[in-house]
């Protein structure tokens, strides 16, 4: 059973895994393949620097269930991958905003 919390119309659960310690040239596909051995991978995002397109060293993987996410974390946290030690944990609550926050206009001093 997946733990879920209703929050403002969004469902938050514990299926998203943070993966740190990635090399700068890793592809989304390589990260998908790595965690795919532990269950269904619904979505992969390697965080990248805009100017170079290289990995910032971490990413997020949404697994098919909380159990699959935990299985991947237990198996891979501290493991060596492509010469780097990985750091994984399940995000306690993770949501993606459907719209970016717009900046609020500054009030002029009276």
N, C-alpha and C positions, 0 to 999 in steps of 0.2 A: 504494500500500500504506500502510495506517495503522499508525504505530508504536504498539505496545501493550505494556504491562508488567503482569504479573499481580502483584497486591499484596493479600494477605489475602482472596482470592476476588473482588476487584473488578478490573475492567479499566480502566486509565487510558490515555488517548490524548490526541492533540493536536488535537481537533476543537472545543474550546471557546475562544471568542474573548472577551476582555475588551474592552468598549467604554466609554471614558470621554469626558467632555466633553459629556454629554447635558444638554439643557435640563430644567428641573424639571417640566414638564408633558408630557413624552414618554410615549406609551403603548407597551405591549409590541408592539402591532400595527404602529406606525410603525417600531420598531426591527427587527421581523421583515421588513417591506417593504424597508427599507434594505439589509439583508444578504442578503435573498432574491434580489437581482439577481446574486449571486455563487455561488449553489448552494442546495441543500436546507437549510432551517432546521428543525431537529428540535425545538428548545426555546428560548424567550426568557424571560429574567428581568431586569426593570429593578428595581434595588434602590431601595426607597422608605423614607422616614421614616415611622414608625408614626403619630405624631400628625397629620400633615398629609396623608399619602398622596402627597406630592410626591417626584419622583425625587431620589435622592442624587447624581445626576450620572454614574452608571455602571450597567452591567449586563453580563450574560453571555449569549452566544448559542452554542448548540451547533449546529454545521454537520453536514452529511451525511458529510463526509470531511475528512481533514487537508488535502488539496489545496484544497478549497473554502474552508476556514478561512484558509489562506495567501493565496488569491486575494483574499478580502475585506480582509484586513489590508493587503496591498500596495496595493490600490485606494483604501482609505478612510483609512488612517493619515495624519493631518495635514490631511484634507479639511475644508472648512467645511460644516456641516450645521445648519440652523435658527439661524444666527448664532454658532455655537460651533465651535471646532476640535476634531475628534475625535482620540482617542488609542486605537489598537487594538493588541493583541498576542495571540498564541496562548498560552494557559495551558500552561506546561510539563508540569504534571501537575495534573489537576483531578478531584476525586471529591466526591461528595455522600454524607454519612453517612446511613445508613438509619435510625438512631436518634439522638436527641440524647444528648450525654454527660450523665450524671447527676452532680451534685456529689458528691464523696467526703466522708464525714463526717470532721470534724476530730478528731484524737486528743487526748484530754485529757492534760495534763502529769502525769507521775507524781511 
